[in-house]
Amino acid sequence: MYKKELRTKDYMIVGLQTNFCIDASVKSAFERGHRVIIPKGTNSTFDNNYMDGETTYKYYNEMMWPKRFADCISLEEAIEMMEK
């Protein structure tokens, strides 16, 4: 599904607030033609009025982003890509 080498237009996004900052960054980069890579376990969020943080994480990382907006890969694969 993804290429193992990084290119100039590839973005590896990690951080806090999966459902706000991270999601906005993922979709913004995707809309501009960049390949987006999300290493598993490298973003998180807080509980909100609708879902707890773990459910929110799973929603974005397992349902929303993969095969649409981002390549969600293992942390080991991400490290391997950065070492090349």
Helices and strands as residue ranges (DSSP letters): E 10-12, E 15-16, I 18-22, H 23-31, E 35-39, E 43-44, H 53-58, I 59-64, E 71-73, H 75-83
